[in-house]
Amino acid sequence: MAAIWMAGWLLNTLALTVAGRELGHDIPVFVIMILRSVIAMIILTPLILYEGNVGQRFANLRLNIIRNIVHYGAQYAWFSALILIPLAQVVSIEFTMPIWGAVIAALFLSEKLTRFKLAAIALGFIGILMIVKPGTSFIDFGHVVALLAAVGFAVSVALTKVITRKDTALTVIFLMFAIQTVIGAVPAWLTWKWPAPENWVWVAVVGLAGTFSHYCLSKAISLADITIVTPMDFLRVPLTVLVGYWVYSEGFDLYSVIGTLLILGANMLNLLKAKQPA
Protein backbone atom coordinates (compact mmCIF):
# COMPACT_ATOMS: atom_id res chain seq x y z
CA MET A 1 0.00 0.00 0.00
CA ALA A 2 2.89 2.36 0.74
CA ALA A 3 4.20 1.76 -2.79
CA ILE A 4 0.78 2.63 -4.24
CA TRP A 5 0.63 5.90 -2.28
CA MET A 6 4.22 6.69 -3.34
CA ALA A 7 3.18 6.11 -6.96
CA GLY A 8 0.49 8.72 -6.37
CA TRP A 9 3.10 11.07 -4.91
CA LEU A 10 5.38 10.58 -7.95
CA LEU A 11 2.60 11.15 -10.50
CA ASN A 12 1.33 14.24 -8.69
CA THR A 13 4.77 15.81 -8.26
CA LEU A 14 5.64 15.20 -11.92
CA ALA A 15 2.32 16.77 -12.94
CA LEU A 16 3.01 19.73 -10.62
CA THR A 17 6.47 20.17 -12.13
CA VAL A 18 5.19 20.31 -15.71
CA ALA A 19 2.20 22.50 -14.78
CA GLY A 20 4.48 24.89 -12.89
CA ARG A 21 6.77 25.19 -15.91
CA GLU A 22 3.83 25.81 -18.28
CA LEU A 23 2.20 28.42 -16.04
CA GLY A 24 5.52 30.09 -15.27
CA HIS A 25 5.74 31.25 -18.87
CA ASP A 26 2.26 32.80 -18.68
CA ILE A 27 1.66 34.25 -15.21
CA PRO A 28 3.87 35.43 -12.28
CA VAL A 29 4.97 32.85 -9.70
CA PHE A 30 3.09 34.69 -6.93
CA VAL A 31 -0.13 34.21 -8.90
CA ILE A 32 0.58 30.51 -9.41
CA MET A 33 1.11 30.06 -5.69
CA ILE A 34 -2.05 31.89 -4.59
CA LEU A 35 -4.17 29.92 -7.07
CA ARG A 36 -2.66 26.69 -5.75
CA SER A 37 -3.36 27.66 -2.14
CA VAL A 38 -6.96 28.74 -2.82
CA ILE A 39 -7.77 25.48 -4.64
CA ALA A 40 -6.19 23.49 -1.80
CA MET A 41 -8.28 25.40 0.77
CA ILE A 42 -11.46 24.59 -1.15
CA ILE A 43 -10.52 20.89 -1.08
CA LEU A 44 -9.28 20.68 2.53
CA THR A 45 -11.74 22.90 4.43
CA PRO A 46 -14.62 20.36 4.27
CA LEU A 47 -12.28 17.64 5.57
CA ILE A 48 -11.17 19.80 8.49
CA LEU A 49 -14.78 20.67 9.37
CA TYR A 50 -15.83 17.02 9.08
CA GLU A 51 -13.11 15.84 11.47
CA GLY A 52 -13.94 18.58 13.99
CA ASN A 53 -11.66 19.85 16.79
CA VAL A 54 -11.00 22.97 14.72
CA GLY A 55 -9.89 25.01 17.73
CA GLN A 56 -7.23 22.48 18.70
CA ARG A 57 -5.66 22.76 15.25
CA PHE A 58 -4.61 26.33 15.98
CA ALA A 59 -2.87 25.53 19.28
CA ASN A 60 0.54 25.52 17.58
CA LEU A 61 -0.24 28.43 15.26
CA ARG A 62 2.85 30.56 15.95
CA LEU A 63 5.31 27.84 14.94
CA ASN A 64 3.17 26.97 11.92
CA ILE A 65 3.35 30.61 10.80
CA ILE A 66 7.16 30.63 11.07
CA ARG A 67 7.38 27.34 9.22
CA ASN A 68 5.17 28.56 6.40
CA ILE A 69 6.98 31.85 5.92
CA VAL A 70 10.10 29.78 5.24
CA HIS A 71 8.20 27.23 3.15
CA TYR A 72 6.55 29.99 1.09
CA GLY A 73 9.95 31.41 0.20
CA ALA A 74 11.23 27.94 -0.72
CA GLN A 75 8.16 27.28 -2.88
CA TYR A 76 8.66 30.59 -4.67
CA ALA A 77 12.30 29.69 -5.38
CA TRP A 78 11.30 26.20 -6.60
CA PHE A 79 8.63 27.45 -9.01
CA SER A 80 11.05 30.14 -10.24
CA ALA A 81 13.81 27.57 -10.83
CA LEU A 82 11.45 25.51 -13.01
CA ILE A 83 11.52 28.20 -15.70
CA LEU A 84 15.23 29.00 -15.33
CA ILE A 85 17.02 25.63 -15.64
CA PRO A 86 16.20 22.11 -16.92
CA LEU A 87 13.61 20.23 -14.85
CA ALA A 88 15.99 17.38 -14.00
CA GLN A 89 18.54 19.82 -12.54
CA VAL A 90 15.86 21.44 -10.36
CA VAL A 91 14.81 18.08 -8.93
CA SER A 92 18.41 16.86 -8.52
CA ILE A 93 19.38 19.95 -6.52
CA GLU A 94 16.13 19.63 -4.56
CA PHE A 95 17.36 16.23 -3.38
CA THR A 96 20.11 17.96 -1.39
CA MET A 97 17.35 18.91 1.06
CA PRO A 98 18.02 15.98 3.47
CA ILE A 99 21.71 16.93 3.48
CA TRP A 100 20.96 20.51 4.53
CA GLY A 101 18.41 19.08 6.93
CA ALA A 102 21.14 17.10 8.68
CA VAL A 103 23.17 20.28 9.15
CA ILE A 104 20.17 22.25 10.42
CA ALA A 105 19.13 19.45 12.79
CA ALA A 106 22.65 19.36 14.23
CA LEU A 107 22.74 23.13 14.71
CA PHE A 108 19.25 23.73 16.09
CA LEU A 109 17.73 20.38 17.18
CA SER A 110 20.82 18.99 18.97
CA GLU A 111 21.00 15.97 16.66
CA LYS A 112 24.43 14.38 16.41
CA LEU A 113 26.42 15.02 13.23
CA THR A 114 28.04 11.59 12.77
CA ARG A 115 30.87 10.73 10.41
CA PHE A 116 28.34 9.12 8.06
CA LYS A 117 26.31 12.33 7.91
CA LEU A 118 29.48 14.31 7.30
CA ALA A 119 30.36 11.92 4.47
CA ALA A 120 26.85 12.36 3.05
CA ILE A 121 27.20 16.16 3.22
CA ALA A 122 30.54 15.98 1.40
CA LEU A 123 29.12 13.71 -1.32
CA GLY A 124 26.12 15.98 -1.75
CA PHE A 125 28.31 19.06 -2.06
CA ILE A 126 30.48 17.39 -4.70
CA GLY A 127 27.30 16.38 -6.52
CA ILE A 128 26.13 20.00 -6.61
CA LEU A 129 29.50 21.07 -8.03
CA MET A 130 29.21 18.44 -10.76
CA ILE A 131 25.78 19.75 -11.76
CA VAL A 132 26.60 23.47 -11.78
CA LYS A 133 30.13 22.85 -13.17
CA PRO A 134 31.93 25.90 -11.73
CA GLY A 135 35.12 26.75 -13.62
CA THR A 136 33.89 25.22 -16.88
CA SER A 137 30.85 27.47 -17.32
CA PHE A 138 29.16 30.24 -15.42
CA ILE A 139 26.90 29.19 -12.56
CA ASP A 140 23.37 29.78 -13.79
CA PHE A 141 21.21 31.93 -11.53
CA GLY A 142 18.64 29.13 -11.69
CA HIS A 143 21.06 26.80 -9.87
CA VAL A 144 21.37 29.30 -7.02
CA VAL A 145 17.59 29.67 -6.84
CA ALA A 146 17.11 25.88 -6.82
CA LEU A 147 19.69 25.55 -4.04
CA LEU A 148 17.93 28.22 -1.98
CA ALA A 149 14.71 26.25 -2.43
CA ALA A 150 16.39 23.08 -1.15
CA VAL A 151 17.77 24.86 1.93
CA GLY A 152 14.38 26.45 2.59
CA PHE A 153 12.62 23.09 2.33
CA ALA A 154 15.16 21.61 4.75
CA VAL A 155 14.39 24.32 7.32
CA SER A 156 10.67 23.70 6.77
CA VAL A 157 11.08 19.95 7.33
CA ALA A 158 13.05 20.56 10.54
CA LEU A 159 10.25 22.78 11.84
CA THR A 160 7.67 20.21 10.73
CA LYS A 161 9.40 17.59 12.87
CA VAL A 162 8.76 19.80 15.88
CA ILE A 163 5.19 20.71 14.86
CA THR A 164 4.06 17.12 14.24
CA ARG A 165 4.78 16.23 17.86
CA LYS A 166 1.39 17.86 18.53
CA ASP A 167 -0.31 18.40 15.16
CA THR A 168 -1.60 15.80 12.70
CA ALA A 169 -0.47 15.66 9.07
CA LEU A 170 -3.87 16.99 7.91
CA THR A 171 -3.56 19.95 10.29
CA VAL A 172 -0.05 20.75 9.03
CA ILE A 173 -1.17 20.61 5.38
CA PHE A 174 -4.35 22.64 6.00
CA LEU A 175 -2.51 25.35 7.95
CA MET A 176 0.21 25.40 5.30
CA PHE A 177 -2.21 26.42 2.57
CA ALA A 178 -4.29 28.66 4.88
CA ILE A 179 -1.26 30.63 6.08
CA GLN A 180 0.30 30.80 2.64
CA THR A 181 -2.97 32.14 1.24
CA VAL A 182 -2.67 35.04 3.67
CA ILE A 183 1.06 35.51 3.05
CA GLY A 184 0.67 35.42 -0.72
CA ALA A 185 -2.44 37.60 -1.06
CA VAL A 186 -0.64 40.96 -1.37
CA PRO A 187 2.24 39.78 -3.65
CA ALA A 188 -0.30 38.04 -5.90
CA TRP A 189 -2.50 41.15 -6.03
CA LEU A 190 0.47 43.38 -6.89
CA THR A 191 1.60 41.10 -9.72
CA TRP A 192 -1.81 39.78 -10.78
CA LYS A 193 -2.33 38.54 -14.30
CA TRP A 194 -5.16 36.24 -15.36
CA PRO A 195 -4.01 32.97 -16.94
CA ALA A 196 -4.67 32.55 -20.63
CA PRO A 197 -7.88 30.54 -21.24
CA GLU A 198 -5.95 27.49 -22.46
CA ASN A 199 -3.82 27.50 -19.30
CA TRP A 200 -6.64 27.09 -16.79
CA VAL A 201 -6.20 23.35 -17.10
CA TRP A 202 -2.66 23.82 -15.76
CA VAL A 203 -4.06 25.91 -12.89
CA ALA A 204 -6.30 22.96 -12.00
CA VAL A 205 -3.32 20.58 -12.19
CA VAL A 206 -1.22 22.80 -9.89
CA GLY A 207 -4.04 23.01 -7.35
CA LEU A 208 -5.03 19.34 -7.37
CA ALA A 209 -1.56 17.83 -7.72
CA GLY A 210 -0.10 20.26 -5.19
CA THR A 211 -2.70 19.17 -2.64
CA PHE A 212 -2.89 15.43 -3.21
CA SER A 213 0.89 14.99 -3.50
CA HIS A 214 1.25 15.98 0.17
CA TYR A 215 -1.58 13.65 1.17
CA CYS A 216 -0.10 10.71 -0.76
CA LEU A 217 3.31 11.21 0.84
CA SER A 218 1.81 11.46 4.33
CA LYS A 219 -0.15 8.22 3.77
CA ALA A 220 2.95 6.42 2.48
CA ILE A 221 5.01 7.50 5.48
CA SER A 222 2.23 6.38 7.83
CA LEU A 223 2.20 2.89 6.24
CA ALA A 224 5.93 2.17 5.93
CA ASP A 225 9.26 3.09 7.47
CA ILE A 226 10.94 6.22 6.12
CA THR A 227 13.92 4.09 4.99
CA ILE A 228 11.53 2.26 2.65
CA VAL A 229 9.53 5.25 1.47
CA THR A 230 12.38 7.67 0.71
CA PRO A 231 14.26 5.45 -1.81
CA MET A 232 11.01 5.23 -3.79
CA ASP A 233 11.11 9.02 -4.07
CA PHE A 234 14.48 8.70 -5.83
CA LEU A 235 12.52 7.58 -8.90
CA ARG A 236 11.54 11.23 -9.31
CA VAL A 237 14.97 11.97 -10.78
CA PRO A 238 14.96 9.53 -13.74
CA LEU A 239 11.25 10.16 -14.31
CA THR A 240 11.85 13.92 -14.42
CA VAL A 241 14.74 13.37 -16.84
CA LEU A 242 12.38 11.46 -19.14
CA VAL A 243 9.66 14.11 -18.86
CA GLY A 244 12.17 16.89 -19.55
CA TYR A 245 13.47 15.00 -22.59
CA TRP A 246 10.10 14.01 -24.06
CA VAL A 247 8.19 17.22 -23.35
CA TYR A 248 10.90 19.90 -23.58
CA SER A 249 13.77 18.15 -25.42
CA GLU A 250 16.08 18.85 -22.46
CA GLY A 251 19.41 17.08 -22.33
CA PHE A 252 21.22 15.80 -19.24
CA ASP A 253 25.01 15.67 -19.61
CA LEU A 254 27.44 13.23 -18.01
CA TYR A 255 28.53 15.68 -15.29
CA SER A 256 24.90 16.18 -14.25
CA VAL A 257 24.31 12.41 -14.21
CA ILE A 258 27.35 11.85 -11.98
CA GLY A 259 26.36 14.76 -9.74
CA THR A 260 22.83 13.43 -9.36
CA LEU A 261 24.11 9.93 -8.52
CA LEU A 262 26.38 11.43 -5.85
CA ILE A 263 23.47 13.36 -4.33
CA LEU A 264 21.25 10.25 -4.32
CA GLY A 265 24.14 8.22 -2.90
CA ALA A 266 24.52 10.76 -0.10
CA ASN A 267 20.84 10.40 0.73
CA MET A 268 21.08 6.61 0.68
CA LEU A 269 24.08 6.74 3.02
CA ASN A 270 22.02 8.78 5.46
CA LEU A 271 19.17 6.27 5.25
CA LEU A 272 21.34 3.16 5.61
CA LYS A 273 23.11 4.53 8.70
CA ALA A 274 20.00 6.09 10.25
CA LYS A 275 19.36 3.02 12.43
CA GLN A 276 22.98 2.17 13.08
CA PRO A 277 25.34 3.64 15.68
CA ALA A 278 28.10 5.89 14.35
RAJO-V735646 format. One record per residue. N is the residue number from 1. BURIAL is + if it has 9 or more other ideal C-beta (glycine too) atoms within 8 Angstrom, else -. Layout:
# RAJO-V735646
n->N burial->BURIAL
n->N burial->BURIAL
This chain:
# RAJO-V735646
n->1 burial->-
n->2 burial->+
n->3 burial->-
n->4 burial->-
n->5 burial->+
n->6 burial->+
n->7 burial->-
n->8 burial->+
n->9 burial->+
n->10 burial->+
n->11 burial->-
n->12 burial->+
n->13 burial->+
n->14 burial->+
n->15 burial->+
n->16 burial->+
n->17 burial->+
n->18 burial->+
n->19 burial->+
n->20 burial->+
n->21 burial->+
n->22 burial->+
n->23 burial->+
n->24 burial->+
n->25 burial->-
n->26 burial->+
n->27 burial->+
n->28 burial->+
n->29 burial->+
n->30 burial->+
n->31 burial->+
n->32 burial->+
n->33 burial->+
n->34 burial->+
n->35 burial->+
n->36 burial->+
n->37 burial->+
n->38 burial->+
n->39 burial->+
n->40 burial->+
n->41 burial->+
n->42 burial->-
n->43 burial->+
n->44 burial->+
n->45 burial->+
n->46 burial->-
n->47 burial->+
n->48 burial->+
n->49 burial->-
n->50 burial->-
n->51 burial->-
n->52 burial->-
n->53 burial->-
n->54 burial->-
n->55 burial->-
n->56 burial->-
n->57 burial->+
n->58 burial->-
n->59 burial->-
n->60 burial->+
n->61 burial->-
n->62 burial->-
n->63 burial->+
n->64 burial->+
n->65 burial->+
n->66 burial->+
n->67 burial->+
n->68 burial->+
n->69 burial->+
n->70 burial->+
n->71 burial->+
n->72 burial->+
n->73 burial->+
n->74 burial->+
n->75 burial->+
n->76 burial->+
n->77 burial->+
n->78 burial->+
n->79 burial->+
n->80 burial->+
n->81 burial->+
n->82 burial->+
n->83 burial->-
n->84 burial->+
n->85 burial->+
n->86 burial->+
n->87 burial->+
n->88 burial->+
n->89 burial->+
n->90 burial->+
n->91 burial->+
n->92 burial->+
n->93 burial->+
n->94 burial->+
n->95 burial->+
n->96 burial->+
n->97 burial->+
n->98 burial->+
n->99 burial->+
n->100 burial->+
n->101 burial->+
n->102 burial->+
n->103 burial->+
n->104 burial->+
n->105 burial->+
n->106 burial->+
n->107 burial->-
n->108 burial->-
n->109 burial->+
n->110 burial->-
n->111 burial->-
n->112 burial->-
n->113 burial->-
n->114 burial->-
n->115 burial->-
n->116 burial->+
n->117 burial->+
n->118 burial->+
n->119 burial->+
n->120 burial->+
n->121 burial->+
n->122 burial->+
n->123 burial->+
n->124 burial->+
n->125 burial->+
n->126 burial->+
n->127 burial->+
n->128 burial->+
n->129 burial->+
n->130 burial->+
n->131 burial->+
n->132 burial->+
n->133 burial->+
n->134 burial->-
n->135 burial->-
n->136 burial->-
n->137 burial->-
n->138 burial->-
n->139 burial->-
n->140 burial->+
n->141 burial->-
n->142 burial->+
n->143 burial->+
n->144 burial->+
n->145 burial->+
n->146 burial->+
n->147 burial->+
n->148 burial->+
n->149 burial->+
n->150 burial->+
n->151 burial->+
n->152 burial->+
n->153 burial->+
n->154 burial->+
n->155 burial->+
n->156 burial->+
n->157 burial->+
n->158 burial->+
n->159 burial->+
n->160 burial->+
n->161 burial->+
n->162 burial->+
n->163 burial->+
n->164 burial->+
n->165 burial->-
n->166 burial->-
n->167 burial->+
n->168 burial->-
n->169 burial->-
n->170 burial->+
n->171 burial->+
n->172 burial->+
n->173 burial->+
n->174 burial->+
n->175 burial->+
n->176 burial->+
n->177 burial->+
n->178 burial->+
n->179 burial->+
n->180 burial->+
n->181 burial->+
n->182 burial->-
n->183 burial->+
n->184 burial->+
n->185 burial->+
n->186 burial->-
n->187 burial->+
n->188 burial->+
n->189 burial->-
n->190 burial->-
n->191 burial->+
n->192 burial->-
n->193 burial->-
n->194 burial->-
n->195 burial->+
n->196 burial->-
n->197 burial->-
n->198 burial->-
n->199 burial->+
n->200 burial->-
n->201 burial->-
n->202 burial->+
n->203 burial->+
n->204 burial->+
n->205 burial->+
n->206 burial->+
n->207 burial->+
n->208 burial->+
n->209 burial->+
n->210 burial->+
n->211 burial->+
n->212 burial->+
n->213 burial->+
n->214 burial->+
n->215 burial->+
n->216 burial->+
n->217 burial->+
n->218 burial->+
n->219 burial->+
n->220 burial->+
n->221 burial->+
n->222 burial->-
n->223 burial->-
n->224 burial->-
n->225 burial->-
n->226 burial->+
n->227 burial->+
n->228 burial->+
n->229 burial->+
n->230 burial->+
n->231 burial->+
n->232 burial->+
n->233 burial->+
n->234 burial->+
n->235 burial->-
n->236 burial->+
n->237 burial->+
n->238 burial->-
n->239 burial->+
n->240 burial->+
n->241 burial->+
n->242 burial->-
n->243 burial->+
n->244 burial->+
n->245 burial->+
n->246 burial->-
n->247 burial->-
n->248 burial->-
n->249 burial->-
n->250 burial->+
n->251 burial->-
n->252 burial->+
n->253 burial->-
n->254 burial->-
n->255 burial->+
n->256 burial->+
n->257 burial->+
n->258 burial->+
n->259 burial->+
n->260 burial->+
n->261 burial->+
n->262 burial->+
n->263 burial->+
n->264 burial->+
n->265 burial->+
n->266 burial->+
n->267 burial->+
n->268 burial->+
n->269 burial->+
n->270 burial->+
n->271 burial->+
n->272 burial->-
n->273 burial->+
n->274 burial->-
n->275 burial->-
n->276 burial->-
n->277 burial->-
n->278 burial->-
